[in-house]
């Protein structure tokens, strides 16, 4: 058991670009021996089709849901520090859509907490993406 209490240091739903480095810096602490991070980047393909861009739309409650998910993970993993953000709006190929950083005393707990955090965000956060394909059609993905 860690002598450092788990805490959520930052959560955000934002239209402005997000930085993995900033999230790692926010999560880091002198009590922590590991900072594990995840960066979800907009790719140029899906299901064999060429994607040109994405539009992410969030429910008005998305910020509160993201904060709750992060708080739940902090409650399940001992001595972690969490920073996480998700973008909304129009994103280009290569833009960062989701960034998460989890600091912990040891790497195993950091990896586990970060993986669970990202999985829950993908499953529970009310944000949907509209993919714009090269042939002109669009497709909504991730509707709850």
N, C-alpha and C positions, 0 to 999 in steps of 0.2 A: 504494500500500500504506500502510495506517495504521500509525502508530507506537504505537498503543494496542492491546494484546492483546484479543481477543474473550473475553468472559466471560459466564457465566450467573450472575446475581445472586440469582435467586429462582425457585423452582418450588413449586407447591402443589396438592394435591387437598384440598378443604375442604368441610365442611358449613356453615361460617359464610359470610356474605356477603363478596364480594370487591369491591375498588374499583379502577377503572381509574386514578384519580388516584394511589393508592398505588403501583401498578405503574409508572406514568410516573416518579414520584419515585425509585423504586428504580433504574430503568434510567438515568436522567439522570446526566450527569457533565460536568465542565468541559471535557473533551476532545471532547464530542459537540455537533454543531451541529443535530442533529435528534433528536426523539423521536417515533416513529410508534407508534400504538396501535390496537388492535382490541378491541371490546367486543361479545360475542355476548349478546343479550338474548332472553329467552323471549317469543315472540310469541303472539298469541291465535288463530292459524289455521294449518292445514296441509292441503294438498290439498283446499281448498274446505270444510273442516270447522272448526267452532269448537272451539278448544282452551281448556280451563279451567286446567290446570296440568300440570307435568311432574315426573316422578321420574327422577333420574339415579342409576344404580348403576355403581360402578366395580369392576373386578377388583382384588384385593389388590396386584397388581404395577403398577397404574396410576401411582402416584407415581414409581416407578423408570423406567417407560416415558416419562413426561412429562419427567423430567430428562434422559433419553437423547436424546429428540427435540430438546430445547433445546440440549443439548451438541453434537449433530450440526449444527444450524443455526449455532451459534457457530463450529464448525470450517469451515463452508462460506463464511461471510461474514466479511470482514476487519474487525476493529476494532469489533465490535458488543457491546452489553450487553443482556441479555435478562432479562425478568421475565414469568412466565406462571403463571396459575392456572386451574383448572377446578373448578366446584362439583359436589357430589353431594348426594343427598337430594331432598326435595320443594321445588320452586321454583314461585313464582307468576308470573303474567304480569307482565312488566316487570323481573323479577329478572335479574341478570347471571349467565350460566352460564359464560362463558369470557372472560378478559381477558388480553391480551398487550401488552407494550410492548417496543419495540426502539429503543435509542439507537445512533446512528452519527454519524460525522463529517459525512456528507452525506446528504441526503434520499433520493436514489435507492437507495442501498444499504439504508437503513432500511426503505423501503417494500417492497423486494424480500425482505428477510429476514423482515419481519413477515408478509407474504403467504405465504411458503413455510412459516413456522412454523405458522400457523393451518391451512393445507392439510394438513400432516403430522399435526397433532393430530387434525383431523377424520377423517383416514384411518386412523391407527395407534393412537390412544389407546384402550385397552379400557374405554371408558365407554359405557353404553347408556342411552337414554332411553325411558321409558314415558309416552306422551301420554295424558292424560285428556280425552276429548271431552265436549262439552255434552250429547250424547244418551246418555251413560252408558258407552259402550264405551271400551276402551283399546287402545293399539297400541304394541308395542316397536319402536324405530327404531334403526338403527346397529349391529345385531348383526354382529360380525365373523365 
